[in-house]
């Protein structure tokens, strides 16, 4: 897998998580407010983790490209 493919995969996963967060309020009657809050917080944390991974991958890529020059 290339860096670009990995970053695209991460971006698609983040979009899926955001869509999940957006749809959670519609499930509040079935899941209850505490479960909605927990799922929202977990999903937002996962998005932050993915963003950190993206930054690290991009930083690593720049570092490696700098070494090859």
VENUR-V641602 format. One record per helix or strand of 3 or more residues. SS is the DSSP state (H for helix, E for strand). FROM is the first residue (numbers start at 1). TO is the last residue. If there is no record, write none. Layout:
ss=SS from=FROM to=TO
ss=SS from=FROM to=TO
This chain:
ss=H from=3 to=31
ss=H from=33 to=68
